[in-house]
Amino acid sequence: MKKKLMLGLVLILSFAFALAACGGGGDDDEVVVDTGSVRISVDDDDVDVDVDADADVDEESAGDYDFSGDAYDIYEDAVERLLWEDGFEYDLTIEDSASISGTGAGSRLSGHVIQVDPSGDLQMEMVFTTEEDGDRVNTTSYYKDGYQYVESDGDKIKYSVDADDMQDAVGEMPEFDADEIGDQSVTETDDGATVSFTVDAGAIENDVNAALEGIKGLPGTENIPDIDIDTGDAYVGIKVTATLDSWGNLTELVVEETSYAGSVEATSVTKLSNIEIGEFEIDFPSDLDEYEEW
């Protein structure tokens, strides 16, 4: 904001003094430049500058994004640009609940995630707490050089994970094909816009099956049976709501999933909030070499 204002002042002052050097606009003319926050008048050899420090300057005006497209196109563009940034961070919550014949259970994960160079030499830090059935587990996880390092309840383990698989598992924003998208809406606000869309059940079926196949072989998945999700006998719904600033950057993302089959009902709400773009440096522990390899 200050850099933009200073650059504007430099350009305006250059223009004003150039006019003064050339004799203004004529012997009897006065030339005035008024931007609302800066007023400059040139009369013969005199240059008067008046800066209103309290003026309302719209610092986002130079970056107004065109929100006239479809909701998913706007969202997809924001995700692609985010993943090409030097880095970003966000607060994460995942709340799951399930009910079987009226008996309910639930869990909650909350934490903070930092990604560095997501489209290149990926590094990550994830600090989170999991709450389930009254128990709380604190976990810190790092990713660098093709390994994920996890510290939880005093245990320290590491295992090899390809960077693309790591992004797919925990780092990548949900993406779909255009023909999978259902209802869409775009609501512009003073600060940007809120976009939302739903996803067809068939697309979710394919994505869930692909995700189940992708996690096979990771620690803790040895006992997961072969499952093939079929939404023909069940209902599965997903809604994505994204908040963007006036530059079209993601600032918040909420993914709501609802499913039921027979007497089983389940919901999952994932929320990424306070999304910030920037250059980050992760402070890795000095004892990563001592983590036990799985």
C-alpha positions as CSV (number, residue, x, y, z in Angstrom):
1,M,0.0,0.0,0.0
2,K,2.7,2.5,1.0
3,K,4.9,1.5,-1.9
4,K,2.0,2.1,-4.3
5,L,1.3,5.5,-2.8
6,M,5.0,6.5,-2.9
7,L,5.3,5.3,-6.6
8,G,2.3,7.3,-7.5
9,L,3.7,10.4,-5.7
10,V,7.0,10.0,-7.6
11,L,5.2,9.8,-11.0
12,I,2.9,12.8,-10.2
13,L,5.7,14.9,-8.9
14,S,7.8,14.2,-12.0
15,F,4.9,15.3,-14.1
16,A,4.4,18.4,-12.1
17,F,8.0,19.5,-12.1
18,A,8.2,18.8,-15.8
19,L,5.3,21.2,-16.4
20,A,6.9,23.8,-14.2
21,A,10.2,23.5,-16.0
22,C,8.4,24.1,-19.3
23,G,6.6,27.1,-18.0
24,G,3.4,25.4,-16.9
25,G,0.4,25.5,-19.3
26,G,0.9,29.1,-20.3
27,D,1.5,32.4,-18.5
28,D,-2.1,32.7,-17.2
29,D,-2.9,29.0,-16.9
30,E,-2.9,26.8,-13.8
31,V,-2.5,23.1,-14.1
32,V,-4.1,21.0,-11.3
33,V,-3.7,17.2,-10.7
34,D,-6.0,15.9,-8.0
35,T,-6.1,12.2,-7.1
36,G,-8.2,12.5,-3.9
37,S,-5.2,11.9,-1.6
38,V,-2.8,14.1,-3.5
39,R,-3.5,17.6,-5.0
40,I,-0.7,19.3,-7.1
41,S,-1.1,22.7,-8.7
42,V,1.4,24.3,-11.1
43,D,1.1,28.0,-11.8
44,D,4.0,29.7,-13.7
45,D,7.1,28.8,-11.7
46,D,5.3,27.7,-8.5
47,V,4.5,24.1,-7.6
48,D,2.1,23.4,-4.6
49,V,1.7,19.9,-3.3
50,D,-1.0,19.0,-0.8
51,V,-1.1,15.4,0.6
52,D,-4.2,14.2,2.5
53,A,-2.9,11.4,4.7
54,D,-6.5,10.6,5.9
55,A,-7.9,10.1,2.4
56,D,-9.6,6.9,1.6
57,V,-7.3,5.1,-0.9
58,D,-8.5,1.8,-2.4
59,E,-5.4,-0.3,-2.2
60,E,-7.1,-3.2,-4.0
61,S,-8.3,-1.2,-7.0
62,A,-5.3,-2.1,-9.1
63,G,-6.0,-5.8,-8.5
64,D,-9.7,-6.1,-9.0
65,Y,-10.5,-9.6,-10.3
66,D,-13.1,-10.4,-12.9
67,F,-15.7,-12.6,-11.1
68,S,-18.0,-12.8,-14.1
69,G,-17.2,-16.4,-14.9
70,D,-18.6,-19.7,-13.5
71,A,-17.9,-20.5,-9.8
72,Y,-15.8,-23.6,-10.5
73,D,-13.7,-21.8,-13.2
74,I,-12.9,-19.0,-10.7
75,Y,-12.1,-21.5,-8.0
76,E,-9.9,-23.6,-10.2
77,D,-8.0,-20.5,-11.3
78,A,-7.4,-19.5,-7.7
79,V,-6.1,-23.0,-6.8
80,E,-3.7,-23.2,-9.8
81,R,-2.2,-19.8,-8.9
82,L,-1.9,-20.7,-5.2
83,L,0.0,-23.9,-6.0
84,W,2.5,-21.9,-8.1
85,E,3.3,-19.4,-5.2
86,D,6.5,-19.6,-3.3
87,G,4.5,-20.8,-0.3
88,F,1.4,-20.5,1.7
89,E,0.0,-21.3,5.1
90,Y,-3.5,-21.9,6.6
91,D,-5.4,-23.0,9.7
92,L,-7.1,-26.4,9.2
93,T,-10.1,-28.1,10.9
94,I,-11.7,-31.4,9.9
95,E,-14.9,-32.4,11.8
96,D,-16.3,-35.8,11.1
97,S,-19.5,-37.3,12.5
98,A,-21.3,-40.6,11.9
99,S,-24.5,-42.2,13.0
100,I,-25.4,-45.9,12.8
101,S,-29.0,-46.7,13.7
102,G,-29.1,-43.5,15.9
103,T,-25.8,-44.1,17.7
104,G,-23.4,-41.3,16.9
105,A,-19.7,-40.8,17.1
106,G,-17.4,-38.0,15.9
107,S,-13.9,-36.7,15.7
108,R,-12.2,-33.4,15.2
109,L,-8.8,-32.4,13.9
110,S,-7.5,-28.9,14.2
111,G,-4.1,-27.4,13.3
112,H,-1.8,-25.3,11.1
113,V,-0.2,-26.2,7.8
114,I,2.7,-24.5,6.0
115,Q,3.7,-25.4,2.4
116,V,7.0,-24.2,0.8
117,D,7.5,-24.4,-3.0
118,P,4.4,-26.6,-3.6
119,S,5.0,-26.9,-7.3
120,G,8.7,-27.7,-7.0
121,D,10.9,-29.0,-4.1
122,L,7.9,-29.4,-1.7
123,Q,8.4,-28.9,2.0
124,M,5.6,-29.0,4.6
125,E,5.0,-28.5,8.3
126,M,1.8,-29.8,9.9
127,V,1.0,-29.3,13.6
128,F,-2.4,-30.6,14.6
129,T,-4.5,-32.1,17.4
130,T,-7.0,-34.9,17.0
131,E,-9.9,-35.3,19.4
132,E,-12.0,-38.5,19.5
133,D,-14.0,-40.2,22.3
134,G,-12.5,-37.7,24.8
135,D,-8.9,-38.5,23.9
136,R,-6.6,-35.9,22.5
137,V,-3.5,-36.6,20.4
138,N,-1.0,-34.0,19.4
139,T,1.0,-34.6,16.2
140,T,3.7,-32.8,14.4
141,S,4.6,-33.8,10.9
142,Y,7.2,-32.6,8.4
143,Y,7.9,-33.3,4.8
144,K,11.2,-32.8,2.9
145,D,13.4,-34.6,0.5
146,G,10.8,-37.3,-0.3
147,Y,10.2,-38.3,3.4
148,Q,7.4,-37.6,5.8
149,Y,8.5,-37.3,9.4
150,V,5.8,-37.8,12.1
151,E,6.1,-37.2,15.9
152,S,3.1,-38.3,18.0
153,D,2.8,-39.4,21.6
154,G,6.6,-39.6,21.9
155,D,7.0,-41.8,18.8
156,K,9.1,-40.6,15.9
157,I,8.8,-42.3,12.6
158,K,9.6,-41.5,9.0
159,Y,8.6,-43.1,5.6
160,S,9.2,-42.4,2.0
161,V,6.4,-40.5,0.1
162,D,6.5,-39.1,-3.4
163,A,5.9,-35.4,-3.5
164,D,2.9,-35.8,-5.8
165,D,1.4,-38.4,-3.5
166,M,2.0,-36.1,-0.5
167,Q,0.2,-33.3,-2.3
168,D,-2.7,-35.6,-3.2
169,A,-3.0,-36.9,0.4
170,V,-2.8,-33.7,2.5
171,G,-1.7,-30.7,0.5
172,E,-3.7,-30.3,-2.7
173,M,-7.0,-28.4,-2.9
174,P,-9.9,-30.5,-4.2
175,E,-10.2,-30.4,-8.0
176,F,-12.8,-31.9,-10.3
177,D,-13.6,-32.1,-14.0
178,A,-15.9,-29.5,-15.4
179,D,-18.6,-32.1,-16.3
180,E,-18.7,-33.2,-12.7
181,I,-19.9,-29.9,-11.4
182,G,-23.6,-29.3,-10.5
183,D,-25.1,-26.2,-9.1
184,Q,-22.9,-23.1,-9.0
185,S,-23.1,-19.6,-7.6
186,V,-21.0,-16.4,-7.4
187,T,-21.7,-13.7,-4.9
188,E,-19.6,-10.6,-5.1
189,T,-18.8,-8.7,-1.9
190,D,-17.0,-5.4,-1.1
191,D,-13.8,-7.5,-0.4
192,G,-14.0,-9.9,-3.3
193,A,-16.4,-12.8,-3.8
194,T,-17.8,-16.1,-2.4
195,V,-18.1,-18.9,-4.9
196,S,-19.8,-22.3,-4.3
197,F,-20.6,-25.4,-6.3
198,T,-21.8,-28.9,-5.8
199,V,-20.3,-32.1,-7.3
200,D,-22.2,-35.0,-8.8
201,A,-22.3,-38.2,-6.8
202,G,-20.7,-40.3,-9.6
203,A,-17.6,-38.1,-9.6
204,I,-17.3,-38.5,-5.8
205,E,-17.5,-42.3,-6.2
206,N,-14.6,-42.3,-8.7
207,D,-12.5,-39.9,-6.5
208,V,-13.1,-41.8,-3.3
209,N,-12.1,-45.1,-5.0
210,A,-9.0,-43.5,-6.4
211,A,-8.1,-42.1,-3.0
212,L,-8.5,-45.5,-1.3
213,E,-6.3,-47.0,-3.9
214,G,-3.7,-44.2,-3.5
215,I,-3.2,-44.7,0.3
216,K,-2.6,-48.5,0.1
217,G,0.8,-49.3,1.5
218,L,1.1,-46.2,3.7
219,P,1.7,-46.9,7.5
220,G,-1.5,-47.7,9.3
221,T,-3.4,-48.8,6.1
222,E,-2.3,-52.5,6.2
223,N,-5.6,-53.7,7.4
224,I,-7.9,-51.7,5.1
225,P,-9.9,-54.2,3.1
226,D,-10.4,-53.8,-0.7
227,I,-13.4,-51.5,-1.0
228,D,-15.3,-50.3,-4.0
229,I,-17.6,-47.4,-3.3
230,D,-20.9,-47.6,-5.3
231,T,-23.2,-44.6,-4.9
232,G,-26.0,-46.4,-6.7
233,D,-27.5,-47.6,-3.4
234,A,-26.5,-44.6,-1.4
235,Y,-26.5,-40.8,-1.4
236,V,-23.2,-38.9,-1.5
237,G,-23.1,-35.1,-1.8
238,I,-20.3,-32.6,-1.7
239,K,-20.4,-28.8,-1.6
240,V,-17.4,-26.5,-2.0
241,T,-17.5,-22.9,-0.8
242,A,-14.5,-20.6,-1.4
243,T,-13.9,-17.1,-0.2
244,L,-11.6,-14.9,-2.4
245,D,-10.2,-11.5,-2.0
246,S,-10.5,-8.8,-4.7
247,W,-7.3,-10.1,-6.3
248,G,-9.0,-13.5,-6.8
249,N,-6.8,-15.2,-4.1
250,L,-8.3,-17.9,-1.8
251,T,-8.7,-16.7,1.8
252,E,-11.0,-19.5,3.0
253,L,-12.2,-22.8,1.8
254,V,-15.0,-25.1,3.2
255,V,-15.7,-28.6,1.8
256,E,-18.8,-30.3,3.1
257,E,-19.4,-33.9,2.4
258,T,-22.6,-35.8,3.3
259,S,-23.4,-39.4,2.8
260,Y,-25.9,-42.1,3.9
261,A,-26.7,-45.6,3.1
262,G,-29.4,-47.5,4.9
263,S,-29.0,-46.7,8.6
264,V,-25.6,-45.2,8.3
265,E,-25.2,-41.4,8.0
266,A,-21.9,-39.5,7.9
267,T,-20.8,-35.9,7.5
268,S,-17.4,-34.4,7.1
269,V,-16.6,-30.7,7.1
270,T,-13.1,-29.5,6.1
271,K,-12.2,-25.9,6.6
272,L,-9.1,-24.0,5.5
273,S,-9.1,-20.5,6.9
274,N,-6.7,-17.6,7.2
275,I,-4.9,-18.7,4.0
276,E,-1.9,-16.5,3.5
277,I,0.5,-16.4,0.6
278,G,4.2,-15.5,1.1
279,E,7.7,-16.8,1.5
280,F,8.1,-19.1,4.5
281,E,11.0,-21.0,6.0
282,I,10.3,-24.2,8.0
283,D,12.4,-24.8,11.1
284,F,13.0,-28.5,10.9
285,P,14.1,-30.5,14.0
286,S,17.8,-31.3,14.2
287,D,17.1,-35.0,14.9
288,L,15.2,-36.0,11.7
289,D,17.9,-38.6,11.0
290,E,17.0,-40.4,14.2
291,Y,13.4,-41.0,13.3
292,E,12.6,-44.7,12.9
293,E,12.0,-45.6,9.2
294,W,8.9,-47.7,8.4
